[in-house]
Amino acid sequence: MADQQLLDKIKAFEGREYGRVYAWDPVNAPMIRHWCEMMGITNPLYTDREFAREAGYPDIVAPPAMLQVWCMAGLDMENYPPGSTDENSFEVLKLIESHGFESVVAVNSDLKFDRYVAAGERLYYTSRVDAVTEEKATGLGTGHFVTVIMTYSVERAEGREDEKVGEQLFRVFKFKPAVRPKPETGTDSAIPKITRPRPGISDDSRFFWEGCEAGKLLVQRCADCQTLRHPPAPVCAKCHSFNWDTVEASGKGHLYSFVVMHYPEIPPFEYPNPVGLVELDEGVRLIAGLVGADRSELQIGQRLQVEFARFQDEELTLPQFRPVAQ
Amino acid sequence: MSDLPLSGKAAIVGLGATEFSKNSGRTELRLAMEATLQALADAGIDPREVDGFSSYSIDKVPEYEIARLLGCDDVRFFSTVPHGGGAACGPIMHAAMAVATGVAKTVVVYRSMNERSWYRFGNGQYGFGDTPIFENVNYGWYMPHGLMTPASWVAMFARRYMHTYGATSEDFGRVSVAARDFAATNPNAFFYEKPITLEEHQASRWICEPLHLLDCCQESDGAVAMIITSVERARDLKQKPVIIKGAAQGIADGQQSMTSFYRGDITGLPEMGVVAKEVYRQSGLGPGDIQTAVIYDHFTPFVLPQLEEFGFVPRGEAKEFVREGHHARGGKLPINTHGGQIGEAYIHGMNGVAEGVRQVRGASVNQVDNVENVLVTAGTGVPTSGLILGVA
């Protein structure tokens, strides 16, 4: 179950606003030129003042995608110009991390531009926590998405209202990794590996799993009326006899139906994960993973052959089916 | 009306619900109490008069706690129906039986869960173990292969249905588009003012082929409660009585919970056939007497065989029915006029029963003309249930 108390606490951050972070330098020609060189941009609007003026701008303008650059700290982390807020608009991440969500990944950075910014203009941004989600399960692991929106403005002389020039939506995922990194050789790790769920095995079904271990696909048979049955049961649904034995199936059959699982991605399975409802030539059906087939080529009716795959240090053996020629 | 004792003996006289959301922000017990007190106020019944309760499995709010908080001191009937959403109509049936036999006079039926913010059914993490209890042995045939979500179990039936009858993903999409169209005009729906197109359905990402994202409902927080009493008493209460004309549960040949893969044919829902036969028998009604229906739609594909099991169309022909738009706004049989679980919220079918009540009262935001009888169905792929509700 998700931790409701944590959720209440982190949800309280939604809507919280943070003060200004200023740019170290006004928008300027050298930084624009460096950016354009790095990006391979040759638009004269960014480098030729006369051209920019003819196009109706007061001076050269900056490539819009540079928006975030102007207010960056620089080489020293968290080193912002005087007057900037010392609050961190991502402070909620610390709280989430303290509950065991130790990993982080940036997932979105969406920029919106109201207008070009021109050389000489000085920028700052303010931040607002847009959303903190409930716990989400993803391929990376489970955790919380945090979205912060930074609004960029141009500072005006006193008496004139500052002008908004753009916006950046930044979203990160703070999570507990689904698959933890392998411990270094020689260290003893207490972290259990994520494994396939193991089947519950009862006196009625043990023969099936022991058969798999031995590389045999066994089907239960009523010892009295000879009816085959799967899944196994303690009694025949047809004649109600409790006497049963097993027969080894040929392992041949056809695809009766199938699915291809995409979401959610649950470790340790690989996705897309094709799973089939297989009808054996002996007449009973069973569920099993499909291997050796492009999922776009899977078709109801196609012939299949069983094989046995060992998982998790050989503690689990499962039947799987592979397409064969008709 | 038939002479069977259940039909026409009991009525739904009160309806209450919380808002539906992704995070209610309060306890399930509180949601249950809000919905129950609202339903009692709607009916004009003193909470202390309640003498019976019924809900269904996976709900964690005990009836005795609701009884304690209502101040009940003479409760003589309580039941919990198994199989989650498959039970959605079951508590109404149990309440009607209790009322019809005189075991109880005033029964609260409720569903209250923070399924979205507290649990998630669809995350594939069920905590199954390997002790040899039935559930672990049974899911042992699926979980080790990764076939571990409700969407994946439904998808297995859907693929075979498509193969056998030539239905397509677009046909499932038509169910979704119609539901979202109704939801778009229902202010209580998740997807109020957010209709979708068939193209958007087709472009939505895969959850489990052949199911797209827009074939699946959204897990929800919320509560719904109703009050059931005798038809005689209902005449003197505040609301127009909603008569329980038919109420049935069903298990059929080869039944399992979500995984009835071993039947001769897996394109039908024979347990729903059992329910259909019984509600028609009890009520003396047939498909032609139904003006609108609430057809359980946690996933779109099972809507089609339900239309077939209830005789609205012959076997395998539901795809033509939806292609002609008969299930949509203005069609021959508009279904899920609240937006369904696809569009309104996933309260495991109890919000569908609520829409059935509103249609009979004439109080739906998407009211169908001249409603006399409404069919309501419960969860599919599991042991299930259904109702025919109607005017007196």
Contacts between the chains, C-beta under 8 A, distances in Angstrom:
chain1	res1	chain2	res2	distance
A	1	B	118	5.6
A	1	B	119	6.4
A	2	B	117	6.7
A	2	B	118	6.5
A	4	B	117	7.1
A	4	B	118	6.8
A	7	B	23	7.3
A	7	B	117	6.9
A	8	B	25	7.6
A	11	B	23	7.5
A	134	B	22	6.8
A	134	B	23	6.0
A	134	B	116	7.4
A	134	B	117	5.6
A	137	B	120	7.4
A	137	B	123	4.9
A	137	B	124	7.8
A	137	B	125	7.7
A	196	B	143	7.7
A	196	B	144	5.0
A	196	B	146	7.5
A	197	B	128	5.8
A	197	B	139	7.9
A	197	B	143	4.0
A	197	B	144	5.8
A	197	B	148	7.4
A	198	B	130	4.5
A	198	B	140	7.6
A	198	B	144	6.7
A	199	B	130	6.5
A	199	B	136	7.4
A	199	B	137	7.1
A	199	B	139	7.8
A	199	B	140	2.6
A	199	B	141	7.1
A	199	B	143	7.1
A	199	B	144	5.6
A	200	B	128	7.1
A	200	B	129	6.7
A	200	B	130	5.0
A	200	B	131	6.2
A	200	B	132	5.5
A	200	B	133	6.6
A	200	B	135	7.4
A	200	B	136	2.6
A	200	B	137	4.2
A	200	B	138	7.7
A	200	B	139	7.2
A	200	B	140	4.8
A	201	B	130	6.6
A	201	B	132	6.2
A	201	B	137	6.8
A	201	B	140	6.9
A	202	B	132	3.7
A	202	B	134	8.0
A	202	B	137	4.7
A	203	B	132	7.3
A	204	B	137	7.2
A	205	B	137	5.6
A	205	B	140	7.3
A	230	B	262	6.9
A	231	B	138	7.2
A	231	B	141	5.5
A	231	B	262	7.3
A	256	B	160	6.9
A	257	B	156	5.2
A	257	B	157	7.4
A	257	B	159	4.7
A	257	B	160	4.1
A	257	B	163	7.4
A	257	B	261	7.8
A	257	B	266	7.1
A	258	B	156	7.4
A	258	B	159	6.1
A	259	B	147	7.3
A	259	B	152	5.4
A	259	B	155	4.2
A	259	B	156	5.4
A	259	B	159	6.4
A	259	B	208	5.2
A	259	B	209	6.1
A	259	B	210	7.5
A	260	B	206	7.3
A	260	B	208	6.8
A	260	B	209	3.9
A	261	B	146	6.2
A	261	B	147	7.3
A	261	B	149	7.5
A	261	B	152	5.5
A	261	B	208	4.9
A	262	B	205	7.2
A	262	B	206	4.3
A	262	B	207	6.1
A	262	B	208	6.2
A	262	B	209	7.1
A	263	B	205	7.3
A	263	B	206	7.1
A	263	B	207	5.0
A	263	B	208	7.4
A	264	B	122	7.1
A	264	B	123	5.9
A	264	B	124	5.7
A	264	B	149	7.3
A	266	B	123	7.8
A	266	B	124	4.2
A	266	B	125	7.2
A	266	B	146	6.9
A	266	B	148	6.7
A	269	B	146	4.1
A	272	B	206	7.7
A	272	B	209	7.7
A	273	B	146	4.9
A	275	B	145	5.3
A	275	B	146	6.5
A	275	B	147	4.7
A	275	B	152	7.1
A	275	B	156	7.9
A	277	B	156	5.6
A	277	B	160	7.7
A	277	B	261	5.2
A	277	B	266	8.0
A	284	B	262	7.3
A	285	B	261	6.0
A	285	B	262	5.4
A	286	B	141	7.1
A	287	B	141	5.6
A	287	B	142	5.6
A	287	B	145	6.0
A	287	B	147	5.9
A	287	B	259	7.8
A	287	B	261	6.7
A	288	B	145	6.1
A	289	B	145	4.7
A	289	B	146	7.1
A	295	B	209	7.5
A	300	B	159	7.1
A	300	B	160	7.1
A	300	B	163	4.7
A	316	B	144	6.5
A	318	B	144	5.6
A	318	B	145	6.7
